[in-house]
Amino acid sequence: MFNKLARAARAAFAVAVGAALLGTGAGVAHADPGPAIGGGSGIIVDNQYECTVTTIGHDSAGRLVGLTAGHCGEAGSQVWAESDRGAGVIGTFAYSDHDLDYAVIEFTNVVPVNRVGNVTIASLGAPAQFPAIACKEGRTTGNTCGITWGDVFQTDETWTQMCVVEGDSGAPVVIGNTLVAMVNAYLAVACFGPEVGTNMSAIMNDMNTNHGGVGAGFTPI
């Protein structure tokens, strides 16, 4: 009888403690929502390459996907958030297109945002034209702006006079809050020679018509 009473008392005590903890919020586990990722966020690819996310959003199948420069990785490459390496792998390259130099990343365990640093992405737009002032947000040089030269050789690329260096690859190029291109390279001397980036209109068309699957029907957050 004593053992039965003791067990009953212990059970009642456990229930009472559990209720008290729930009432105060103590002892309740919460899942880590993951790092905030958006256009301008720094990423580490395959634990060796540093690049920048162009934008993040959902494709037509509801997958959380983002873009970066194609030379940053290949299909299957793993992605870490530069701001929170401890969060582990947050995404995987679905594919890289080396003709237009862009890649699609499928993300997991991240908080998608449309503003990083001084750049907010509200929409996608047509290529920038001379003499518009374009800006970018890169993981290496941050926010820089410069005059737009346009698609100099009619190759789906826009030339601008923004400062970019290694690690800024993939950075969003915006006119106001409109994403118009990504950073892919610089010519001659870093931050002095023109920056060259693929137009978003060309990337969206290629994603939808030539690749399909992951990324198709992309809409930014």
C-alpha positions in Angstrom: 0.0 0.0 0.0 2.8 2.4 0.9 4.5 1.8 -2.5 1.3 2.5 -4.3 0.8 5.8 -2.3 4.4 6.8 -3.0 4.1 6.2 -6.7 0.8 8.2 -6.8 2.4 11.1 -5.0 5.4 11.2 -7.3 3.0 11.1 -10.3 0.9 13.9 -8.9 4.1 16.0 -8.2 5.4 15.5 -11.7 2.1 16.6 -13.2 2.0 19.7 -11.0 5.6 20.7 -11.9 4.9 20.2 -15.6 1.9 22.4 -15.4 3.8 25.1 -13.6 6.6 25.0 -16.1 4.1 25.3 -19.0 2.4 28.2 -17.3 5.7 30.1 -17.1 7.1 29.0 -20.4 10.1 27.3 -18.7 11.2 24.0 -19.8 9.5 24.3 -23.2 11.8 23.5 -26.2 11.5 25.7 -29.3 13.0 24.8 -32.7 15.7 27.1 -34.0 14.2 29.0 -36.9 17.6 29.2 -38.6 19.6 32.2 -39.9 18.0 35.0 -41.8 18.8 34.8 -45.5 18.0 37.2 -48.3 19.5 39.0 -51.3 22.9 40.3 -50.0 23.5 37.5 -47.4 27.0 35.9 -47.4 27.2 32.1 -47.9 29.9 29.5 -47.8 29.7 26.9 -50.5 31.3 23.4 -49.9 33.1 24.8 -46.9 35.5 26.8 -49.2 33.9 29.3 -51.5 32.4 32.6 -50.3 29.6 34.1 -52.4 26.5 36.2 -52.0 22.8 35.3 -52.3 21.0 37.3 -55.0 17.4 36.8 -53.8 15.2 34.3 -52.0 11.6 33.3 -52.5 9.4 30.4 -53.6 9.0 28.6 -56.9 5.7 27.4 -58.4 5.9 24.2 -56.4 6.2 26.1 -53.1 9.9 25.3 -52.6 12.0 27.9 -50.8 14.8 28.7 -53.3 17.4 31.3 -53.9 19.9 32.4 -56.5 23.6 33.1 -56.6 26.3 33.1 -59.3 26.8 29.9 -61.2 30.5 29.8 -60.7 30.0 29.5 -56.9 29.1 25.8 -57.0 27.7 22.8 -58.9 24.6 20.7 -58.5 24.8 19.1 -55.0 27.1 21.7 -53.5 26.2 22.4 -49.9 25.6 25.8 -48.4 26.3 27.3 -45.0 25.2 30.8 -43.7 28.3 32.9 -43.2 26.6 34.7 -40.3 25.8 31.4 -38.5 28.1 28.5 -39.5 26.8 26.6 -36.4 23.4 26.3 -38.1 24.9 23.6 -40.3 23.9 23.1 -44.0 21.1 25.4 -44.9 20.8 24.6 -48.6 21.9 22.6 -51.6 22.6 23.7 -55.2 19.9 22.3 -57.4 21.8 23.2 -60.6 24.2 25.7 -62.1 23.9 27.3 -65.5 27.3 28.3 -66.8 26.0 30.0 -69.9 24.3 32.7 -67.9 26.4 32.1 -64.8 23.6 31.6 -62.2 22.7 28.9 -59.8 19.5 27.8 -58.0 19.7 26.8 -54.3 17.0 25.0 -52.5 17.0 26.2 -48.9 16.0 24.5 -45.6 15.9 25.8 -42.0 16.3 29.5 -42.9 14.2 32.6 -42.3 13.7 34.3 -45.7 14.0 38.1 -45.7 13.7 40.7 -48.4 16.1 43.2 -46.9 19.8 42.8 -46.1 22.0 45.8 -45.2 20.8 48.7 -47.3 19.1 46.7 -50.1 15.4 45.8 -50.1 14.0 43.6 -52.9 10.3 44.3 -53.6 10.1 43.1 -57.2 11.9 41.8 -60.3 12.4 44.2 -63.2 13.8 44.8 -66.7 17.5 45.4 -67.3 18.9 48.8 -66.1 19.7 51.4 -68.7 22.3 54.2 -68.9 22.5 56.5 -67.0 20.5 54.9 -64.1 22.3 54.5 -60.7 22.4 50.9 -59.7 23.3 49.5 -56.2 24.3 46.2 -54.8 24.7 44.5 -51.4 27.7 42.0 -51.3 29.1 40.0 -48.5 32.6 41.5 -49.1 32.2 45.1 -50.0 28.7 45.7 -48.7 26.5 48.4 -50.3 28.0 50.2 -53.3 26.4 52.1 -56.1 27.5 53.4 -59.6 26.3 54.5 -63.0 24.8 51.9 -65.3 26.4 51.5 -68.7 23.8 49.0 -69.9 24.0 45.8 -72.0 27.1 46.9 -73.9 27.4 43.8 -76.1 23.7 42.7 -76.1 24.6 39.5 -74.2 22.0 39.5 -71.4 24.5 41.3 -69.2 24.5 44.7 -67.6 27.7 46.7 -67.0 27.8 49.1 -64.1 30.4 51.1 -62.3 29.8 49.6 -58.8 32.7 48.4 -56.6 32.8 44.6 -56.4 35.5 42.1 -55.4 35.8 38.4 -54.8 32.9 37.1 -52.6 30.5 39.6 -54.0 29.6 37.1 -56.8 25.8 36.7 -56.8 25.1 40.0 -55.1 21.7 41.6 -56.0 21.9 44.6 -58.4 18.9 46.9 -57.8 17.4 50.1 -59.1 15.6 51.4 -56.0 13.8 48.3 -54.7 13.7 46.5 -58.0 16.1 43.5 -58.6 17.4 43.9 -62.2 20.6 41.7 -62.2 23.2 39.8 -60.2 26.9 40.4 -59.8 29.1 38.0 -61.7 32.5 39.5 -62.4 34.6 42.7 -62.7 36.8 43.7 -65.5 40.4 44.9 -65.2 40.9 46.1 -61.6 38.6 45.4 -58.7 36.4 48.4 -57.8 37.8 50.4 -60.7 36.9 48.4 -63.8 33.2 47.9 -64.7 31.2 45.2 -62.9 29.4 42.7 -65.2 26.2 40.9 -64.2 23.5 38.8 -65.7 20.1 40.4 -66.2 17.3 38.9 -64.0 15.0 38.9 -67.0 17.4 36.5 -68.8 17.7 34.3 -65.7 14.0 34.1 -65.1 13.3 33.2 -68.7 16.0 30.5 -68.7 14.8 29.0 -65.4 11.2 28.8 -66.7 11.8 27.6 -70.2 15.1 25.6 -70.3 15.4 24.1 -66.8 11.9 23.8 -65.2 11.7 21.9 -61.9 13.4 23.6 -58.9 13.2 27.4 -59.3 10.7 27.6 -62.1 8.0 30.1 -61.5 10.1 32.0 -59.0 8.6 34.8 -56.9 10.8 36.7 -54.4 9.8 37.1 -50.8 
